[in-house]
Amino acid sequence: MKFLLLGVFCIMSLPASADTALTFERILSEPSLYGPTAGRLTFSPDGKQILFLRPSEADVSITDLWSADVQSGKSAPLLAYKDVAQAGAALSEAEKARRERQRIKSSGIVGYSWPKERSDRLLVPVDGRLMVVDLSREQPQVSQLTDAETFETDARFSPDGAMVSFIRGGGLYIQPAQGGSAIPFSPAATPTISYGVAEFVAQEEMDRDTGYWWSPDGKHIAYTMIDEAPVDVIQRVDIGAQGATIIEQRYPRAGTTNALVRLFVAPISDPSAYQEIDLGREQDIYLARVSWLSGSDGLLVQRQSRNQQTLDVLEADIKTGKTKRLWQETAQTWVNLHHDLEVLEAGQGFIWASERTGYKHLYLLTRGGDLVRSITAGSWQVDAIEAVDEENEQVFFTGRMDATLEKHLYVVSYDTPGVPIRVTKEGYWNEVTVSPDFKTVLINRSSPAQPPQVGLFAQDGDLIRWIEENALDETHPYAPYLADHIMPEYGTITRPDGTALEYMLLLPQGKGKVPALLDVYGGPHAQLVRRSFGALNDQVYAQRFALMRLDNRGAGGRGHVFEAPLYKAMGGPEVEDQRLALEFLANHPRVHAERIGVMGWSYGGYMTLKLLMQHGDLIAAGVSGAPVTKWELYDTHYTERYMGQPAEDSGANYERSNVFADIDGLSTPLLLIHGMADDNVLLDHSTALMEALQSKSVPFETMLYPGQKHGFRGQGVRQHVAETTMRFFLRHLFP
C-alpha cells in the first residue's frame, strides 16, 4: 500500500467572503497557486544540462519536458506534449495500471530517460509510442521509434544508447535506437505468463516497477518470468457511468498463493541462449531487487522470504546460473526493502543500508559480504543513498540526523567516517539530485512559508543559481492570499511510556472557539508531519476548522524501532496514539470539544472507522474514504509483512484488527466514500461494511464514484468529493 494522502480530503470549497478569499475552485484553477514547479529532475550524463517536467501553461494536468543549461541557468521548453500528441490516443490497460501503481496523476509527457553513457539523445514515451530526441543539433530533432498500433511500456536505452528496450504485450523487446524492427528478446507471453514485468505486489508494495535490467556493458539483459496461474482470480465489478464490466483480476489476497517468479539472463547477441538464475529451492519467495556487478559478469539478487523476516543478498554467476549468499538481514518483525546497495568499482566491496540497530544506517562491506565498518550511526535514520564519489571515497545521503521533520542531504567519508556534514539549509524539506561530477547538487526544497523551489547548489550548500526560484513576491499567483496564510504550529504529545508523538496544527485566525478536524493516515512508513509547504487546501480548511495531523507509532522518519509496535497489532497502537490527538484537541482552548471530526483515505479510512468505533465519544462525525475493512481481502506482501498469515493464532490477530470486531461501537455519523473501479482497496471492503451496518440497522451515508480507482482523477470529481465532504462536516460540526 504505497502511501496515498488523497487531495480530495484536504481540499475544501468555502463561500468566498471577499475577492481574495481562498477557495477550492481557485486552488484547482490556473495559474497554479503553488507557482511554477519542476519535477523528475535529472542531470544529463555529462552534467551540462538539467531536464525536468513542468505543467503546461494551457493545462496544469498535462506536463511538458523542459531543459536548463547548467552553465547559464537558462531554461526553456524542450518538448511540448501538444507537439507530439496523437489525437484520440488512449492508454493501454497495462499502462493505466502501471501509472496507478506509481501514483502518476498527470498526463502528457510523464517520463523520459537518458542513456547511461551519452548526452546527445533522449527517450520519451508519448501515448504508448516511443520518441527518440536527438540533442546533438542546435534544435532538438524528434523521431518516432514505434507506431501507434502497439503500446510500449517501461522503455529505456541500453547503456551506450544504441538500443532501446521495452515491454509490449507482456514480452520484452529490443530495437535499434536509430530505427528498424523490434526484436523479441524474451519468449512470447501467454495469458498467465509474462516476461520482463513486475508482478502486482512488486509494483504496489515492493517499490519494484520493472522486471528487467541491462548489464553495465550493454551485452546482457536479466529479466523475470512471471507465472500468475497460481494466483486466485477474483471477479471485480468495474462499475462505470455507462455500465458495469466484470473483470477477472489475479489478486493475491493475504494467505493465498503468490505469482511464481523466475529470473533469466541472456546475451544481446543471442537472446535464445538464456540462462536461468538459481533462486533456491523454496519457490514461495519474493524477488525484491536485481542489480549488476560493475564488471557485468554477475548479478546481485535480493531474495526475501514469504514472512519477510529474512532478506538474502545473493551473487549469481550469469554463465552457470549458480548463486551464493553474500550476506543476510533478519528481523523478529519484518525487514524493510530499500534501494541502497552500491557496488564499488574494482572489487572494493559494497555500501549497504541496514536497520540492524533499529535505525537505518550505512555500512561498508567487503567483496565477500563481511562487515568492514559502519559509516553512519545514531538514534536517527538514513533515508537513501543519493550518490557515491569513489575517487574521494565519499557517500552522499539524505537523512534525519538534525531533525525528524526535515530531510537533509549529508556527505561523509566511507573510508574514515566522521560526523556527516550537512549540505542543505535547516528549516527545509529537501529532495536532491547530485551531479555526475559530485560538485553540485540540484535541490528541490520547500518550507512551511516557501512553496517548492529548485536551485543549483555547491557541495558546501551555497546557492549557485536558481533553476526555479518561485519567490513569493507580489507577482506570485499566491500573493493575493498571502496575508491570510496560516502557519502550522508544531509540537509533541507524550505517551504514557515517554514516547513523543509529533503533530502539526493549523488554527483559524481570531480567538474564538472553532470545530476541529483530525486528518489521519496512520499506516506504516507514512509521515504526515514535516516542515514543508503544505497543501494549500489546508489553508481553506483553516478558515473554519482547527486542522490537526499526528504521526503515530508506525509512521516514517523515526526508524524501524518506531514502526515495529504495529507488528501483528494493526488497529491497536496507532489508534491509541490518535486517541491522544483527539484528547489534545478536546482540551485545546480554541476547540469546541464536542465538535471534532475525523477523516482519512485508504489506511486513513480504516483508521477513521477504528476511531469512530472505539472512541466515538470523542468524535462528532467521520469521513472514511476507500477504507480497508477486512485485512484478509488485502494483498499478501503488504498485509503479511505487518500481520503475518491469517491462519496464525487461529485468526485472532486478523479478527482483532478488522473493523468488524468493533462494529457495535459505531454510533457516530459516518460518510463512506469509495471508487467503484478501485483495483487496490477493492470495493468489496466497503460493501462488506455496508452489509454489516445495514444488518444491524446502523445509519450511515455513502457516496460511490463510478469508474474511479483508488486515486480519484478529474477536477469535477475531486470537487464533488470535496464539497460532499464539506457539507457533511458542516451539518455535523456546525449544528
Salt bridges, closest charged atoms under 4 A:
ASP83 OD1 - LYS82 NZ 3.15
GLU93 OE2 - LYS96 NZ 3.37
GLU95 OE2 - ARG99 NE 2.90
GLU100 OE1 - ARG713 NH2 3.46
ASP120 OD2 - ARG118 NH2 2.93
ASP127 OD2 - ARG129 NH2 3.92
ASP134 OD2 - ARG137 NE 3.64
GLU152 OE2 - ARG168 NH2 2.83
ASP154 OD1 - ARG98 NH2 3.48
ASP154 OD1 - ARG156 NH2 2.73
GLU199 OE1 - ARG208 NH2 2.95
GLU204 OE1 - ARG101 NE 2.59
GLU204 OE2 - ARG103 NH2 2.87
ASP207 OD2 - HIS339 NE2 2.98
ASP209 OD1 - LYS2 NZ 3.59
ASP238 OD2 - ARG236 NH1 3.83
GLU276 OE1 - ARG262 NH2 2.80
ASP284 OD1 - ARG306 NH1 2.99
ASP312 OD2 - ARG303 NH2 2.92
ASP312 OD1 - ARG325 NH1 3.69
GLU315 OE2 - ARG367 NH2 2.83
GLU329 OE2 - ARG356 NH2 2.99
ASP340 OD2 - LYS360 NZ 2.52
ASP383 OD2 - ARG400 NE 2.75
ASP402 OD2 - ARG422 NE 3.31
GLU406 OE1 - HIS408 NE2 2.79
GLU406 OE2 - ARG531 NH1 3.64
GLU431 OE1 - LYS407 NZ 3.00
GLU468 OE1 - ARG54 NH2 2.10
ASP497 OD1 - ARG495 NE 3.42
ASP519 OD2 - ARG549 NE 2.84
ASP538 OD2 - ARG549 NH1 2.95
GLU563 OE2 - HIS525 ND1 2.89
GLU563 OE1 - HIS560 ND1 3.04
GLU576 OE1 - ARG579 NE 2.90
GLU576 OE2 - HIS615 NE2 3.26
ASP577 OD1 - ARG495 NH1 2.95
ASP577 OD2 - ARG553 NE 2.93
GLU583 OE2 - ARG579 NH1 2.59
GLU594 OE2 - HIS592 ND1 3.85
GLU594 OE2 - ARG595 NE 3.91
GLU640 OE1 - ARG306 NE 2.72
GLU648 OE1 - LYS568 NZ 2.83
ASP662 OD2 - LYS610 NZ 2.67
ASP664 OD1 - LYS696 NZ 3.07
ASP678 OD2 - HIS674 NE2 3.45
ASP678 OD2 - HIS710 ND1 2.80
ASP679 OD1 - ARG101 NH2 3.16
ASP684 OD2 - ARG253 NH2 3.16
GLU701 OE2 - ARG731 NH2 2.53
GLU701 OE2 - HIS732 NE2 3.93
